[in-house]
Amino acid sequence: MIQCTPASEPVDSALQAEDIRRQIHQLVERHYALTHTGKLFSAGHSSVPVSGRVFDATDVKHAVDAALEFWLTAGHFNDEFQAKLAQRVGARYALTVNSGSSANLVAFSALTSPLLRERILQPGSEVITAATGFPTTVNPSMLWGMTPVFIDIDIPTYNVTPEVVEAAITPQTRAIMVAHTLGNPFDAARIAEIARRHNLFLIEDCCDALGATLNGRHVGTFGDIGTLSFYPAHHITMGEGGAAFTSHPGLRRAMETFRDWGRDCYCDPGKDNTCNRRFGWQLGDLPHGYDHKYTYGHLGFNLKITDMQAAVGLAQLSHLDDFIAARRRNFDSLRQGLRGLEDLFILPEATVNSEPSWFGFLLTVRESAPFSRDEIVRHLNDRKIGTRLLFGGNLTRQPYMHNRHYRIHGKLTNSDRVVNQTFWIGVYPGLEAAELDYVIGTIGDFCRARLATNRTHRP
């Protein structure tokens, strides 16, 4: 029970509140130990998910601290998180938003800002992107009336290549927006150089790749803007949440405006008159002195997070290096354990000169295998081993793409291969050696049984 000092004693209220907070922290630690630790894995009975939240009592205490302050919108926790996140990824600015998809929306919307003047993207402009991936890497460009240009990917990196990107460029091309697939960087250095030569914007979707580097440099910093997701499946989490980061002041200003209702005002929540001219502007067709807090320079949204989310994200950020190391160890364990099955599966490979921050372990069933992707996925699911497809596969084959305007450059051979033959399994830090051994053993047993059956029934 929390013990409070009797009110009759002359104790400063701030000291008393701090004493209560310390007692709450102790209770949080006890509660965490009782409810979130000591769970043992039982092969065939426990599930092996592809992803999940990984946290300790420190994360919960951060959330409790924010709840006790009860500053419900973005506040000092968010300010600190944005600053530390920008430093971690090597960018000047980071802006939190309420999801990775919103990060992509804010990032692309910035390219339509009047602040860009002659570089502003107009409806009908072409945007090069991968056919294989997650819809919200592509959707913002369509929302703004642009034309997606879908290109194929490479296997076994599952990323676009610089050669295909450059070949897809036309006089109508104005931007490139591509994701680093499952934490494996695409060759952002060469693609950024292509973008510079052709005066194109480059947005790097890093939602699955926080901590990944190419040539020793964090992904998302080669192009104009990078984006991140903090959904529970991702490298760190705050529940729902995301961020966009850049080193360009103009793009940062445009993204902030789109995130914050489209307003021209740039006061922080709870602040007034940061510009010292709140009633001294004349903008648009509004009268002189119209309140700057209610002046809108862009179409915009409200995509902010709460300070409680930021508090959790701040605590999670302190675990990031350990999380990344665990993901790499788990990836290496799976690759070592499954390397004897390379005649049945194409195993994933890192891009040259990269250090991936793996989100998952991709497997593509070879055409010669005596089983299909769907058969092994069902088998794993029956044994409580989670699997996922490579998101939307070939997005041009998704129902929502019917009757939409887009262009396909070249053939989407590997994208179609992914639709039919590819899946992935988890490497997230919550998985221990026993779970990985169970996954490796289950896949191996399935393959050996199918090979034996195939030999038995061979004419």
NORGISUL-V918975 format. One record per residue. PHI is phi in whole degrees, 0 to 359 (999 if undefined). PSI is psi in whole degrees, -180 to 180 (none if undefined). BURIAL is + if it has 24 or more other ideal C-beta (glycine too) atoms within 12 Angstrom, else -. Layout:
phi = [PHI,PHI]
psi = [PSI,PSI]
burial = [BURIAL,BURIAL]
This chain:
phi = [999,287,259,255,294,305,297,290,282,282,252,301,297,294,294,295,297,294,297,296,299,297,293,297,301,297,294,299,298,294,297,300,297,280,248,237,229,80,273,260,276,234,303,87,247,277,277,242,286,280,199,169,286,234,206,228,297,299,297,294,295,298,297,295,302,294,294,294,291,59,271,281,263,294,217,290,297,294,301,292,296,301,295,289,294,301,297,295,268,82,242,284,225,225,238,283,220,274,189,295,296,294,299,295,296,296,298,289,302,302,287,259,285,300,298,278,55,289,269,302,281,251,308,97,297,269,231,281,208,278,291,261,164,260,304,282,284,259,302,301,294,290,300,269,82,273,251,292,246,271,236,279,248,267,240,252,276,65,238,290,246,303,298,288,303,293,294,276,287,231,301,272,289,234,202,233,223,221,262,278,291,47,86,263,297,280,284,293,296,288,291,295,293,299,300,295,297,258,57,249,282,232,251,258,280,254,303,255,222,302,95,286,229,228,55,79,243,294,299,95,255,278,265,273,216,242,230,221,237,239,297,305,285,266,296,230,223,228,92,256,161,193,202,239,225,200,248,259,303,295,292,299,296,295,295,299,294,297,291,253,71,84,288,281,293,237,293,292,306,81,246,230,62,300,280,61,221,308,247,239,265,226,231,61,260,281,290,301,91,298,310,298,293,237,248,241,262,224,295,207,219,244,237,282,253,265,290,293,297,298,298,294,300,297,295,298,300,290,266,304,299,293,298,297,299,295,300,293,298,295,300,297,296,294,294,295,289,253,295,286,250,291,282,251,232,272,271,289,227,288,297,303,66,245,238,296,247,299,262,194,247,277,228,245,288,289,300,278,293,276,201,259,302,295,293,287,296,296,299,294,298,297,256,65,257,288,222,218,277,282,53,277,59,283,298,292,261,285,304,287,275,300,68,264,269,204,232,249,261,71,261,256,300,288,297,291,298,299,302,263,232,249,209,220,238,279,227,294,297,286,272,255,302,298,291,294,298,295,298,299,295,294,295,298,298,300,295,296,295,291,295,294,296,296,292,296,266,290,291]
psi = [140,129,123,141,134,142,-23,-21,139,71,134,134,-34,-40,-39,-42,-40,-37,-42,-41,-42,-39,-38,-42,-41,-40,-38,-44,-42,-43,-43,-46,-34,-31,-19,11,167,13,125,146,136,112,128,-15,-43,149,153,89,163,-21,173,165,140,123,166,-173,-28,-42,-43,-40,-37,-44,-40,-43,-44,-38,-38,-36,-33,35,100,-24,-170,135,-140,-31,-41,-41,-45,-41,-46,-43,-45,-35,-45,-43,-40,-38,-7,33,161,-33,144,135,122,148,178,1,165,-35,-40,-33,-43,-39,-47,-42,-48,-38,-33,-29,-11,7,138,-19,-22,-10,-118,-14,0,137,135,153,139,-15,147,142,116,134,168,140,-29,122,-155,138,-36,2,-28,-35,-39,-36,-39,-37,-34,10,19,169,110,139,109,132,162,168,167,144,125,13,-24,27,162,159,151,-38,-43,-38,-50,-36,-24,-8,135,174,-19,-10,130,-14,160,130,109,150,149,108,120,40,0,115,140,171,75,-28,-48,-37,-36,-37,-39,-44,-41,-43,-33,9,48,150,149,119,126,114,105,22,-30,16,22,127,-11,146,155,126,33,6,138,138,152,-13,1,-38,-154,-37,143,154,153,157,142,30,156,-24,-13,-176,-39,161,152,23,-97,140,164,-176,153,140,150,164,8,115,-40,-42,-36,-44,-43,-42,-41,-40,-46,-35,-33,62,-2,11,152,-27,143,26,141,159,134,2,153,147,40,-35,-9,19,34,-38,27,10,157,106,142,-141,16,154,155,134,2,134,119,-26,-16,34,130,120,-13,160,139,-177,178,102,25,166,175,163,-25,-39,-46,-36,-42,-44,-38,-44,-42,-36,-31,-18,-8,-47,-40,-39,-46,-44,-41,-42,-42,-41,-44,-40,-47,-37,-43,-41,-41,-43,-24,2,-23,-4,20,-13,-12,-28,146,120,150,152,143,147,145,138,23,158,93,155,84,134,-28,172,108,139,130,121,127,152,-29,-7,146,30,163,168,-44,-33,-45,-33,-43,-40,-46,-41,-40,-24,22,27,118,145,161,152,169,69,-122,3,-137,103,-25,-12,1,147,-37,-11,-9,133,15,155,121,171,144,127,122,-161,148,49,-51,-31,-40,-35,-41,-41,-39,-26,-5,143,172,157,166,153,12,159,-17,-9,133,175,-39,-39,-42,-40,-39,-42,-48,-44,-40,-43,-44,-44,-43,-47,-43,-39,-41,-38,-40,-42,-40,-40,-38,-38,5,133,none]
burial = [-,-,-,-,-,-,-,-,-,-,-,-,-,-,-,-,-,-,-,-,-,-,-,+,+,-,-,+,-,-,-,-,-,-,-,-,-,-,-,-,-,-,-,-,-,-,+,+,+,+,+,-,+,+,+,+,+,-,+,+,+,+,+,+,+,+,-,-,-,-,-,-,+,+,+,-,+,+,+,+,+,+,+,+,+,+,-,+,+,+,+,-,+,+,+,+,+,+,+,+,+,+,+,+,+,+,+,+,+,+,+,+,+,+,+,+,-,-,-,-,+,-,-,-,+,+,+,+,+,+,+,+,+,+,+,+,+,+,+,+,+,+,+,+,-,+,+,+,+,+,+,+,+,+,+,+,+,+,+,+,+,+,-,+,+,+,-,+,+,-,-,-,+,+,+,+,+,+,+,+,+,+,+,+,+,+,+,+,+,+,+,+,-,+,+,-,-,+,-,+,+,+,+,+,+,+,+,+,+,+,+,+,+,+,-,-,-,+,+,+,+,+,+,+,+,+,+,+,+,+,+,+,+,+,+,+,+,+,+,+,+,+,+,+,+,+,-,+,-,+,+,+,+,+,+,+,+,+,+,+,+,+,+,+,+,+,-,-,+,-,-,-,-,-,-,-,-,-,-,-,-,-,-,-,-,-,-,-,-,-,-,+,+,-,+,-,+,+,-,+,+,-,+,+,+,+,+,+,+,+,+,+,+,+,+,+,+,-,+,+,-,-,+,+,-,+,+,+,-,+,+,-,+,+,+,-,+,+,-,-,+,-,-,+,+,+,+,+,+,+,+,-,-,+,+,+,+,+,+,+,+,+,+,+,+,+,-,-,+,+,+,-,+,-,-,+,+,-,+,+,-,-,+,-,+,+,+,+,+,+,+,+,+,+,+,+,-,+,-,-,-,-,-,-,-,+,+,+,+,-,-,+,-,+,+,+,+,+,+,-,+,+,+,+,+,+,+,+,+,+,+,+,-,-,+,+,-,+,+,+,+,+,+,+,-,+,+,-,-,+,-,-,-,-,-,-,-,-,-]
